[in-house]
Amino acid sequence: MSRIAAKKYGKAHPEKIRERCQRRRARIAGAIICDFTSEQWEFIKQQYDHKCYYCGKKKKLTIDHITALVNGGNHTMSNIVPACLQCNSSKHTKNAPIPVQPLLALNITKDTRKT
């Protein structure tokens, strides 16, 4: 792929580029499991009503790893909550300021549930 084609792809699909960068960052930090997708991120934001987990405000959200990648956390859905940039930056690599119950949702739709 040429540079021009790569640039066009990046502009057309910023979420895919962001996902690729996050996975690479997680692998470099030593995360064993890196299976978090942009679709899962959108699902998590919807479940938390697009609000920061820590302060509850509707701001631009960032991915916060409950157990930081540098502390051995994984880049998975069960280790991620949405956090505004201010809360995520203040947490840094420390433990969460409040007890965190990660979103433990199954990928079940109404069509696949037995009634």
N, CA, C and O atoms as a printed pandas DataFrame, in Angstrom:
     atom_number atom_name residue_name chain_id  residue_number  x_coord  y_coord  z_coord
0              1         N          MET        A               1    0.847   -1.171    0.000
1              2        CA          MET        A               1    0.000    0.000    0.000
2              3         C          MET        A               1    0.897    1.240    0.000
3              4         O          MET        A               1    1.818    1.351    0.809
4              5         N          SER        A               2    0.624    2.143   -0.890
5              6        CA          SER        A               2    1.441    3.354   -0.967
6              7         C          SER        A               2    1.097    4.302    0.184
7              8         O          SER        A               2    0.080    4.141    0.858
8              9         N          ARG        A               3    1.955    5.277    0.389
9             10        CA          ARG        A               3    1.720    6.260    1.458
10            11         C          ARG        A               3    0.427    7.030    1.230
11            12         O          ARG        A               3   -0.319    7.301    2.171
12            13         N          ILE        A               4    0.169    7.379   -0.018
13            14        CA          ILE        A               4   -1.035    8.151   -0.338
14            15         C          ILE        A               4   -2.278    7.316   -0.043
15            16         O          ILE        A               4   -3.240    7.814    0.542
16            17         N          ALA        A               5   -2.259    6.052   -0.446
17            18        CA          ALA        A               5   -3.395    5.169   -0.183
18            19         C          ALA        A               5   -3.576    4.953    1.317
19            20         O          ALA        A               5   -4.706    4.920    1.805
20            21         N          ALA        A               6   -2.478    4.807    2.047
21            22        CA          ALA        A               6   -2.545    4.621    3.493
22            23         C          ALA        A               6   -3.122    5.860    4.180
23            24         O          ALA        A               6   -3.896    5.748    5.131
24            25         N          LYS        A               7   -2.745    7.022    3.700
25            26        CA          LYS        A               7   -3.254    8.272    4.261
26            27         C          LYS        A               7   -4.760    8.397    4.026
27            28         O          LYS        A               7   -5.503    8.799    4.922
28            29         N          LYS        A               8   -5.201    8.052    2.822
29            30        CA          LYS        A               8   -6.627    8.091    2.496
30            31         C          LYS        A               8   -7.403    7.121    3.373
31            32         O          LYS        A               8   -8.474    7.455    3.880
32            33         N          TYR        A               9   -6.863    5.915    3.553
33            34        CA          TYR        A               9   -7.512    4.916    4.391
34            35         C          TYR        A               9   -7.622    5.427    5.828
35            36         O          TYR        A               9   -8.659    5.265    6.470
36            37         N          GLY        A              10   -6.556    6.042    6.327
37            38        CA          GLY        A              10   -6.553    6.571    7.682
38            39         C          GLY        A              10   -7.597    7.650    7.902
39            40         O          GLY        A              10   -8.224    7.711    8.960
40            41         N          LYS        A              11   -7.784    8.498    6.904
41            42        CA          LYS        A              11   -8.797    9.551    7.013
42            43         C          LYS        A              11  -10.206    8.976    6.929
43            44         O          LYS        A              11  -11.125    9.475    7.578
44            45         N          ALA        A              12  -10.373    7.928    6.130
45            46        CA          ALA        A              12  -11.689    7.320    5.960
46            47         C          ALA        A              12  -12.076    6.416    7.128
47            48         O          ALA        A              12  -13.263    6.234    7.400
48            49         N          HIS        A              13  -11.083    5.846    7.822
49            50        CA          HIS        A              13  -11.351    4.897    8.904
50            51         C          HIS        A              13  -10.535    5.226   10.151
51            52         O          HIS        A              13   -9.677    4.433   10.537
52            53         N          PRO        A              14  -10.774    6.367   10.791
53            54        CA          PRO        A              14   -9.954    6.725   11.962
54            55         C          PRO        A              14  -10.124    5.757   13.123
55            56         O          PRO        A              14   -9.187    5.562   13.897
56            57         N          GLU        A              15  -11.299    5.145   13.266
57            58        CA          GLU        A              15  -11.527    4.217   14.371
58            59         C          GLU        A              15  -10.660    2.963   14.224
59            60         O          GLU        A              15  -10.191    2.417   15.223
60            61         N          LYS        A              16  -10.445    2.508   12.998
61            62        CA          LYS        A              16   -9.600    1.341   12.769
62            63         C          LYS        A              16   -8.129    1.661   13.068
63            64         O          LYS        A              16   -7.409    0.833   13.626
64            65         N          ILE        A              17   -7.700    2.851   12.699
65            66        CA          ILE        A              17   -6.325    3.272   12.982
66            67         C          ILE        A              17   -6.124    3.390   14.485
67            68         O          ILE        A              17   -5.101    2.950   15.010
68            69         N          ARG        A              18   -7.089    3.979   15.181
69            70        CA          ARG        A              18   -7.020    4.131   16.635
70            71         C          ARG        A              18   -6.951    2.755   17.299
71            72         O          ARG        A              18   -6.160    2.544   18.219
72            73         N          GLU        A              19   -7.785    1.817   16.828
73            74        CA          GLU        A              19   -7.801    0.465   17.382
74            75         C          GLU        A              19   -6.446   -0.214   17.190
75            76         O          GLU        A              19   -5.933   -0.848   18.113
76            77         N          ARG        A              20   -5.873   -0.085   16.010
77            78        CA          ARG        A              20   -4.571   -0.686   15.715
78            79         C          ARG        A              20   -3.494   -0.097   16.630
79            80         O          ARG        A              20   -2.651   -0.831   17.145
80            81         N          CYS        A              21   -3.519    1.215   16.834
81            82        CA          CYS        A              21   -2.532    1.867   17.701
82            83         C          CYS        A              21   -2.679    1.414   19.150
83            84         O          CYS        A              21   -1.682    1.202   19.840
84            85         N          GLN        A              22   -3.935    1.265   19.617
85            86        CA          GLN        A              22   -4.168    0.841   20.991
86            87         C          GLN        A              22   -3.695   -0.591   21.210
87            88         O          GLN        A              22   -3.115   -0.902   22.250
88            89         N          ARG        A              23   -3.939   -1.462   20.237
89            90        CA          ARG        A              23   -3.469   -2.846   20.358
90            91         C          ARG        A              23   -1.943   -2.905   20.384
91            92         O          ARG        A              23   -1.356   -3.668   21.151
92            93         N          ARG        A              24   -1.310   -2.095   19.540
93            94        CA          ARG        A              24    0.152   -2.077   19.506
94            95         C          ARG        A              24    0.703   -1.582   20.841
95            96         O          ARG        A              24    1.663   -2.143   21.369
96            97         N          ARG        A              25    0.092   -0.533   21.381
97            98        CA          ARG        A              25    0.521    0.001   22.672
98            99         C          ARG        A              25    0.376   -1.055   23.763
99           100         O          ARG        A              25    1.244   -1.190   24.625
100          101         N          ALA        A              26   -0.730   -1.803   23.721
101          102        CA          ALA        A              26   -0.967   -2.846   24.716
102          103         C          ALA        A              26    0.068   -3.968   24.593
103          104         O          ALA        A              26    0.575   -4.463   25.599
104          105         N          ARG        A              27    0.378   -4.365   23.358
105          106        CA          ARG        A              27    1.377   -5.421   23.152
106          107         C          ARG        A              27    2.746   -4.977   23.656
107          108         O          ARG        A              27    3.457   -5.757   24.290
108          109         N          ILE        A              28    3.116   -3.737   23.378
109          110        CA          ILE        A              28    4.411   -3.218   23.816
110          111         C          ILE        A              28    4.469   -3.175   25.340
111          112         O          ILE        A              28    5.515   -3.443   25.932
112          113         N          ALA        A              29    3.335   -2.836   25.980
113          114        CA          ALA        A              29    3.294   -2.761   27.437
114          115         C          ALA        A              29    3.289   -4.141   28.084
115          116         O          ALA        A              29    3.416   -4.261   29.302
116          117         N          GLY        A              30    3.143   -5.183   27.264
117          118        CA          GLY        A              30    3.216   -6.535   27.802
118          119         C          GLY        A              30    1.874   -7.181   28.070
119          120         O          GLY        A              30    1.816   -8.213   28.739
120          121         N          ALA        A              31    0.801   -6.610   27.571
121          122        CA          ALA        A              31   -0.508   -7.219   27.769
122          123         C          ALA        A              31   -0.540   -8.565   27.063
123          124         O          ALA        A              31   -0.152   -8.675   25.900
124          125         N          ILE        A              32   -1.000   -9.578   27.764
125          126        CA          ILE        A              32   -1.046  -10.916   27.194
126          127         C          ILE        A              32   -2.226  -11.039   26.239
127          128         O          ILE        A              32   -2.107  -11.640   25.171
128          129         N          ILE        A              33   -3.351  -10.476   26.621
129          130        CA          ILE        A              33   -4.553  -10.566   25.800
130          131         C          ILE        A              33   -4.875   -9.183   25.242
131          132         O          ILE        A              33   -4.981   -8.215   25.995
132          133         N          CYS        A              34   -5.026   -9.093   23.942
133          134        CA          CYS        A              34   -5.352   -7.834   23.273
134          135         C          CYS        A              34   -6.511   -8.080   22.316
135          136         O          CYS        A              34   -6.316   -8.090   21.100
136          137         N          ASP        A              35   -7.713   -8.279   22.846
137          138        CA          ASP        A              35   -8.835   -8.605   21.971
138          139         C          ASP        A              35   -9.956   -7.558   22.008
139          140         O          ASP        A              35  -11.106   -7.870   21.697
140          141         N          PHE        A              36   -9.630   -6.343   22.379
141          142        CA          PHE        A              36  -10.622   -5.286   22.489
142          143         C          PHE        A              36  -10.815   -4.612   21.127
143          144         O          PHE        A              36   -9.840   -4.249   20.469
144          145         N          THR        A              37  -12.087   -4.445   20.704
145          146        CA          THR        A              37  -12.382   -3.873   19.387
146          147         C          THR        A              37  -13.109   -2.547   19.523
147          148         O          THR        A              37  -13.594   -2.198   20.599
148          149         N          SER        A              38  -13.177   -1.818   18.430
149          150        CA          SER        A              38  -13.886   -0.533   18.437
150          151         C          SER        A              38  -15.388   -0.743   18.634
151          152         O          SER        A              38  -16.057    0.118   19.205
152          153         N          GLU        A              39  -15.927   -1.870   18.172
153          154        CA          GLU        A              39  -17.347   -2.165   18.389
154          155         C          GLU        A              39  -17.630   -2.370   19.875
155          156         O          GLU        A              39  -18.657   -1.920   20.382
156          157         N          GLN        A              40  -16.721   -3.048   20.570
157          158        CA          GLN        A              40  -16.882   -3.236   22.009
158          159         C          GLN        A              40  -16.787   -1.903   22.740
159          160         O          GLN        A              40  -17.501   -1.688   23.719
160          161         N          TRP        A              41  -15.924   -1.012   22.285
161          162        CA          TRP        A              41  -15.785    0.311   22.895
162          163         C          TRP        A              41  -17.088    1.088   22.761
163          164         O          TRP        A              41  -17.536    1.713   23.723
164          165         N          GLU        A              42  -17.698    1.056   21.591
165          166        CA          GLU        A              42  -18.979    1.743   21.397
166          167         C          GLU        A              42  -20.045    1.142   22.303
167          168         O          GLU        A              42  -20.865    1.871   22.861
168          169         N          PHE        A              43  -20.044   -0.177   22.455
169          170        CA          PHE        A              43  -21.004   -0.852   23.325
170          171         C          PHE        A              43  -20.822   -0.424   24.780
171          172         O          PHE        A              43  -21.801   -0.149   25.474
172          173         N          ILE        A              44  -19.581   -0.369   25.239
173          174        CA          ILE        A              44  -19.304    0.038   26.620
174          175         C          ILE        A              44  -19.763    1.469   26.855
175          176         O          ILE        A              44  -20.370    1.764   27.885
176          177         N          LYS        A              45  -19.480    2.356   25.915
177          178        CA          LYS        A              45  -19.908    3.758   26.068
178          179         C          LYS        A              45  -21.422    3.840   26.155
179          180         O          LYS        A              45  -21.948    4.627   26.942
180          181         N          GLN        A              46  -22.131    3.052   25.369
181          182        CA          GLN        A              46  -23.597    3.044   25.430
182          183         C          GLN        A              46  -24.081    2.543   26.786
183          184         O          GLN        A              46  -25.019    3.102   27.352
184          185         N          GLN        A              47  -23.451    1.494   27.310
185          186        CA          GLN        A              47  -23.859    0.932   28.593
186          187         C          GLN        A              47  -23.671    1.925   29.738
187          188         O          GLN        A              47  -24.430    1.906   30.707
188          189         N          TYR        A              48  -22.681    2.777   29.634
189          190        CA          TYR        A              48  -22.429    3.792   30.659
190          191         C          TYR        A              48  -23.055    5.132   30.291
191          192         O          TYR        A              48  -22.734    6.155   30.896
192          193         N          ASP        A              49  -23.951    5.130   29.297
193          194        CA          ASP        A              49  -24.688    6.329   28.866
194          195         C          ASP        A              49  -23.745    7.463   28.452
195          196         O          ASP        A              49  -24.047    8.636   28.669
196          197         N          HIS        A              50  -22.616    7.112   27.862
197          198        CA          HIS        A              50  -21.620    8.081   27.388
198          199         C          HIS        A              50  -21.160    9.024   28.497
199          200         O          HIS        A              50  -20.903   10.203   28.255
200          201         N          LYS        A              51  -21.057    8.487   29.728
201          202        CA          LYS        A              51  -20.604    9.267   30.880
202          203         C          LYS        A              51  -19.326    8.660   31.435
203          204         O          LYS        A              51  -19.089    7.457   31.328
204          205         N          CYS        A              52  -18.513    9.517   32.026
205          206        CA          CYS        A              52  -17.291    9.078   32.686
206          207         C          CYS        A              52  -17.666    8.195   33.880
207          208         O          CYS        A              52  -18.572    8.531   34.642
208          209         N          TYR        A              53  -16.977    7.082   34.039
209          210        CA          TYR        A              53  -17.266    6.168   35.141
210          211         C          TYR        A              53  -16.979    6.816   36.489
211          212         O          TYR        A              53  -17.686    6.551   37.462
212          213         N          TYR        A              54  -15.964    7.650   36.562
213          214        CA          TYR        A              54  -15.523    8.206   37.829
214          215         C          TYR        A              54  -16.282    9.464   38.244
215          216         O          TYR        A              54  -16.722    9.552   39.391
216          217         N          CYS        A              55  -16.451   10.440   37.351
217          218        CA          CYS        A              55  -17.097   11.704   37.733
218          219         C          CYS        A              55  -18.549   11.785   37.243
219          220         O          CYS        A              55  -19.304   12.637   37.711
220          221         N          GLY        A              56  -18.946   10.924   36.323
221          222        CA          GLY        A              56  -20.324   10.890   35.853
222          223         C          GLY        A              56  -20.684   11.977   34.858
223          224         O          GLY        A              56  -21.859   12.139   34.531
224          225         N          LYS        A              57  -19.709   12.723   34.370
225          226        CA          LYS        A              57  -19.987   13.813   33.429
226          227         C          LYS        A              57  -19.935   13.312   31.996
227          228         O          LYS        A              57  -19.210   12.371   31.674
228          229         N          LYS        A              58  -20.714   13.954   31.151
229          230        CA          LYS        A              58  -20.706   13.630   29.729
230          231         C          LYS        A              58  -19.649   14.487   29.053
231          232         O          LYS        A              58  -19.895   15.636   28.685
232          233         N          LYS        A              59  -18.478   13.908   28.900
233          234        CA          LYS        A              59  -17.349   14.567   28.243
234          235         C          LYS        A              59  -16.823   13.603   27.192
235          236         O          LYS        A              59  -17.322   12.486   27.056
236          237         N          LYS        A              60  -15.822   14.037   26.457
237          238        CA          LYS        A              60  -15.177   13.130   25.524
238          239         C          LYS        A              60  -14.521   12.026   26.343
239          240         O          LYS        A              60  -13.759   12.299   27.271
240          241         N          LEU        A              61  -14.820   10.780   25.998
241          242        CA          LEU        A              61  -14.358    9.649   26.789
242          243         C          LEU        A              61  -13.099    9.016   26.224
243          244         O          LEU        A              61  -12.880    8.985   25.013
244          245         N          THR        A              62  -12.282    8.516   27.134
245          246        CA          THR        A              62  -11.084    7.781   26.769
246          247         C          THR        A              62  -11.170    6.391   27.392
247          248         O          THR        A              62  -11.937    6.157   28.326
248          249         N          ILE        A              63  -10.379    5.491   26.863
249          250        CA          ILE        A              63  -10.330    4.133   27.404
250          251         C          ILE        A              63   -9.468    4.133   28.658
251          252         O          ILE        A              63   -8.304    4.530   28.622
252          253         N          ASP        A              64  -10.054    3.682   29.775
253          254        CA          ASP        A              64   -9.295    3.570   31.013
254          255         C          ASP        A              64   -9.165    2.099   31.363
255          256         O          ASP        A              64  -10.165    1.399   31.517
256          257         N          HIS        A              65   -7.945    1.638   31.486
257          258        CA          HIS        A              65   -7.686    0.263   31.903
258          259         C          HIS        A              65   -7.743    0.234   33.426
259          260         O          HIS        A              65   -6.986    0.937   34.095
260          261         N          ILE        A              66   -8.646   -0.584   33.972
261          262        CA          ILE        A              66   -8.803   -0.679   35.423
262          263         C          ILE        A              66   -7.470   -1.068   36.048
263          264         O          ILE        A              66   -6.988   -0.402   36.965
264          265         N          THR        A              67   -6.886   -2.134   35.556
265          266        CA          THR        A              67   -5.518   -2.486   35.918
266          267         C          THR        A              67   -4.660   -2.005   34.759
267          268         O          THR        A              67   -4.770   -2.517   33.645
268          269         N          ALA        A              68   -3.817   -1.037   35.017
269          270        CA          ALA        A              68   -3.022   -0.411   33.960
270          271         C          ALA        A              68   -2.194   -1.448   33.199
271          272         O          ALA        A              68   -1.769   -2.462   33.753
272          273         N          LEU        A              69   -1.980   -1.165   31.927
273          274        CA          LEU        A              69   -1.193   -2.074   31.088
274          275         C          LEU        A              69    0.206   -2.293   31.657
275          276         O          LEU        A              69    0.729   -3.407   31.626
276          277         N          VAL        A              70    0.807   -1.223   32.176
277          278        CA          VAL        A              70    2.157   -1.344   32.728
278          279         C          VAL        A              70    2.182   -2.147   34.030
279          280         O          VAL        A              70    3.241   -2.603   34.461
280          281         N          ASN        A              71    1.015   -2.318   34.652
281          282        CA          ASN        A              71    0.917   -3.113   35.879
282          283         C          ASN        A              71    0.428   -4.526   35.596
283          284         O          ASN        A              71    0.051   -5.249   36.519
284          285         N          GLY        A              72    0.432   -4.927   34.321
285          286        CA          GLY        A              72    0.045   -6.293   33.974
286          287         C          GLY        A              72   -1.396   -6.456   33.538
287          288         O          GLY        A              72   -1.859   -7.584   33.372
288          289         N          GLY        A              73   -2.115   -5.370   33.348
289          290        CA          GLY        A              73   -3.495   -5.456   32.889
290          291         C          GLY        A              73   -3.559   -5.829   31.419
291          292         O          GLY        A              73   -2.590   -5.658   30.680
292          293         N          ASN        A              74   -4.701   -6.336   31.006
293          294        CA          ASN        A              74   -4.889   -6.727   29.613
294          295         C          ASN        A              74   -5.781   -5.729   28.895
295          296         O          ASN        A              74   -6.527   -4.974   29.518
296          297         N          HIS        A              75   -5.690   -5.741   27.583
297          298        CA          HIS        A              75   -6.482   -4.853   26.733
298          299         C          HIS        A              75   -7.744   -5.602   26.320
299          300         O          HIS        A              75   -7.928   -5.936   25.150
300          301         N          THR        A              76   -8.625   -5.863   27.316
301          302        CA          THR        A              76   -9.850   -6.622   27.089
302          303         C          THR        A              76  -11.046   -5.846   27.619
303          304         O          THR        A              76  -10.907   -4.892   28.384
304          305         N          MET        A              77  -12.216   -6.280   27.192
305          306        CA          MET        A              77  -13.458   -5.611   27.577
306          307         C          MET        A              77  -13.675   -5.629   29.101
307          308         O          MET        A              77  -14.237   -4.686   29.656
308          309         N          SER        A              78  -13.239   -6.679   29.760
309          310        CA          SER        A              78  -13.456   -6.784   31.205
310          311         C          SER        A              78  -12.485   -5.933   32.022
311          312         O          SER        A              78  -12.616   -5.860   33.244
312          313         N          ASN        A              79  -11.520   -5.291   31.374
313          314        CA          ASN        A              79  -10.550   -4.454   32.080
314          315         C          ASN        A              79  -10.665   -2.988   31.665
315          316         O          ASN        A              79   -9.753   -2.200   31.917
316          317         N          ILE        A              80  -11.772   -2.623   31.034
317          318        CA          ILE        A              80  -11.897   -1.264   30.501
318          319         C          ILE        A              80  -13.193   -0.608   30.949
319          320         O          ILE        A              80  -14.258   -1.225   30.938
320          321         N          VAL        A              81  -13.081    0.652   31.343
321          322        CA          VAL        A              81  -14.242    1.497   31.618
322          323         C          VAL        A              81  -14.018    2.838   30.918
323          324         O          VAL        A              81  -12.875    3.223   30.673
324          325         N          PRO        A              82  -15.096    3.548   30.596
325          326        CA          PRO        A              82  -14.924    4.861   29.976
326          327         C          PRO        A              82  -14.584    5.916   31.031
327          328         O          PRO        A              82  -15.178    5.938   32.109
328          329         N          ALA        A              83  -13.644    6.769   30.718
329          330        CA          ALA        A              83  -13.263    7.838   31.641
330          331         C          ALA        A              83  -12.946    9.092   30.838
331          332         O          ALA        A              83  -12.402    9.018   29.736
332          333         N          CYS        A              84  -13.294   10.247   31.406
333          334        CA          CYS        A              84  -12.937   11.493   30.735
334          335         C          CYS        A              84  -11.420   11.659   30.850
335          336         O          CYS        A              84  -10.779   11.019   31.684
336          337         N          LEU        A              85  -10.868   12.503   30.025
337          338        CA          LEU        A              85   -9.418   12.671   29.994
338          339         C          LEU        A              85   -8.871   13.109   31.345
339          340         O          LEU        A              85   -7.811   12.644   31.765
340          341         N          GLN        A              86   -9.584   14.000   32.030
341          342        CA          GLN        A              86   -9.117   14.496   33.329
342          343         C          GLN        A              86   -9.034   13.371   34.361
343          344         O          GLN        A              86   -8.030   13.242   35.062
344          345         N          CYS        A              87  -10.091   12.557   34.453
345          346        CA          CYS        A              87  -10.083   11.447   35.421
346          347         C          CYS        A              87   -9.057   10.385   35.048
347          348         O          CYS        A              87   -8.369    9.847   35.916
348          349         N          ASN        A              88   -8.955   10.085   33.764
349          350        CA          ASN        A              88   -8.007    9.077   33.313
350          351         C          ASN        A              88   -6.568    9.534   33.570
351          352         O          ASN        A              88   -5.723    8.738   33.980
352          353         N          SER        A              89   -6.301   10.796   33.331
353          354        CA          SER        A              89   -4.955   11.321   33.555
354          355         C          SER        A              89   -4.609   11.356   35.038
355          356         O          SER        A              89   -3.471   11.078   35.414
356          357         N          SER        A              90   -5.575   11.694   35.881
357          358        CA          SER        A              90   -5.288   11.758   37.314
358          359         C          SER        A              90   -5.100   10.363   37.902
359          360         O          SER        A              90   -4.356   10.197   38.869
360          361         N          LYS        A              91   -5.760    9.364   37.335
361          362        CA          LYS        A              91   -5.592    7.980   37.790
362          363         C          LYS        A              91   -4.231    7.451   37.378
363          364         O          LYS        A              91   -3.560    6.788   38.168
364          365         N          HIS        A              92   -3.820    7.732   36.166
365          366        CA          HIS        A              92   -2.535    7.310   35.592
366          367         C          HIS        A              92   -2.347    5.806   35.772
367          368         O          HIS        A              92   -3.141    5.042   35.224
368          369         N          THR        A              93   -1.354    5.349   36.500
369          370        CA          THR        A              93   -1.128    3.915   36.682
370          371         C          THR        A              93   -1.532    3.441   38.076
371          372         O          THR        A              93   -1.263    2.299   38.448
372          373         N          LYS        A              94   -2.176    4.317   38.844
373          374        CA          LYS        A              94   -2.611    3.945   40.193
374          375         C          LYS        A              94   -3.871    3.090   40.111
375          376         O          LYS        A              94   -4.450    2.901   39.041
376          377         N          ASN        A              95   -4.279    2.580   41.275
377          378        CA          ASN        A              95   -5.544    1.861   41.345
378          379         C          ASN        A              95   -6.688    2.848   41.182
379          380         O          ASN        A              95   -6.521    4.048   41.399
380          381         N          ALA        A              96   -7.843    2.340   40.801
381          382        CA          ALA        A              96   -9.012    3.184   40.595
382          383         C          ALA        A              96   -9.381    3.901   41.895
383          384         O          ALA        A              96   -9.292    3.305   42.968
384          385         N          PRO        A              97   -9.799    5.187   41.814
385          386        CA          PRO        A              97  -10.136    5.946   43.023
386          387         C          PRO        A              97  -11.398    5.436   43.716
387          388         O          PRO        A              97  -11.586    5.664   44.911
388          389         N          ILE        A              98  -12.259    4.749   42.972
389          390        CA          ILE        A              98  -13.451    4.135   43.546
390          391         C          ILE        A              98  -13.484    2.686   43.089
391          392         O          ILE        A              98  -12.943    2.368   42.030
392          393         N          PRO        A              99  -14.109    1.790   43.867
393          394        CA          PRO        A              99  -14.165    0.391   43.434
394          395         C          PRO        A              99  -14.826    0.279   42.060
395          396         O          PRO        A              99  -15.855    0.904   41.799
396          397         N          VAL        A             100  -14.231   -0.511   41.206
397          398        CA          VAL        A             100  -14.722   -0.635   39.841
398          399         C          VAL        A             100  -15.294   -2.023   39.612
399          400         O          VAL        A             100  -14.638   -3.029   39.879
400          401         N          GLN        A             101  -16.517   -2.066   39.118
401          402        CA          GLN        A             101  -17.117   -3.311   38.662
402          403         C          GLN        A             101  -17.153   -3.229   37.150
403          404         O          GLN        A             101  -18.036   -2.576   36.593
404          405         N          PRO        A             102  -16.218   -3.873   36.471
405          406        CA          PRO        A             102  -16.173   -3.752   35.017
406          407         C          PRO        A             102  -17.428   -4.313   34.369
407          408         O          PRO        A             102  -18.146   -5.129   34.947
408          409         N          LEU        A             103  -17.659   -3.864   33.192
409          410        CA          LEU        A             103  -18.812   -4.318   32.440
410          411         C          LEU        A             103  -18.589   -5.770   32.046
411          412         O          LEU        A             103  -17.728   -6.080   31.223
412          413         N          LEU        A             104  -19.373   -6.648   32.641
413          414        CA          LEU        A             104  -19.237   -8.068   32.348
414          415         C          LEU        A             104  -20.441   -8.503   31.519
415          416         O          LEU        A             104  -21.206   -9.375   31.932
416          417         N          ALA        A             105  -20.601   -7.901   30.364
417          418        CA          ALA        A             105  -21.748   -8.176   29.508
418          419         C          ALA        A             105  -21.422   -9.295   28.537
419          420         O          ALA        A             105  -20.313   -9.389   28.010
420          421         N          LEU        A             106  -22.402  -10.127   28.320
421          422        CA          LEU        A             106  -22.256  -11.166   27.314
422          423         C          LEU        A             106  -22.777  -10.638   25.998
423          424         O          LEU        A             106  -23.620   -9.741   25.973
424          425         N          ASN        A             107  -22.291  -11.177   24.926
425          426        CA          ASN        A             107  -22.696  -10.750   23.603
426          427         C          ASN        A             107  -23.969  -11.494   23.205
427          428         O          ASN        A             107  -23.969  -12.263   22.244
428          429         N          ILE        A             108  -25.049  -11.263   23.947
429          430        CA          ILE        A             108  -26.315  -11.952   23.710
430          431         C          ILE        A             108  -27.341  -10.944   23.214
431          432         O          ILE        A             108  -27.518   -9.884   23.813
432          433         N          THR        A             109  -28.000  -11.267   22.145
433          434        CA          THR        A             109  -29.065  -10.409   21.629
434          435         C          THR        A             109  -30.404  -11.029   21.973
435          436         O          THR        A             109  -30.463  -12.191   22.375
436          437         N          LYS        A             110  -31.462  -10.283   21.824
437          438        CA          LYS        A             110  -32.806  -10.774   22.122
438          439         C          LYS        A             110  -33.158  -11.972   21.256
439          440         O          LYS        A             110  -33.884  -12.857   21.708
440          441         N          ASP        A             111  -32.667  -12.026   20.028
441          442        CA          ASP        A             111  -32.986  -13.107   19.102
442          443         C          ASP        A             111  -32.393  -14.439   19.555
443          444         O          ASP        A             111  -32.973  -15.489   19.279
444          445         N          THR        A             112  -31.254  -14.422   20.242
445          446        CA          THR        A             112  -30.605  -15.669   20.619
446          447         C          THR        A             112  -30.991  -16.159   21.996
447          448         O          THR        A             112  -30.644  -17.282   22.363
448          449         N          ARG        A             113  -31.698  -15.351   22.771
449          450        CA          ARG        A             113  -32.126  -15.789   24.097
450          451         C          ARG        A             113  -33.291  -16.751   23.984
451          452         O          ARG        A             113  -34.169  -16.605   23.135
452          453         N          LYS        A             114  -33.273  -17.740   24.867
453          454        CA          LYS        A             114  -34.401  -18.677   24.891
454          455         C          LYS        A             114  -35.472  -18.120   25.800
455          456         O          LYS        A             114  -35.174  -17.629   26.889
456          457         N          THR        A             115  -36.693  -18.190   25.370
457          458        CA          THR        A             115  -37.796  -17.660   26.175
458          459         C          THR        A             115  -38.505  -18.737   26.918
459          460         O          THR        A             115  -39.459  -18.460   27.644
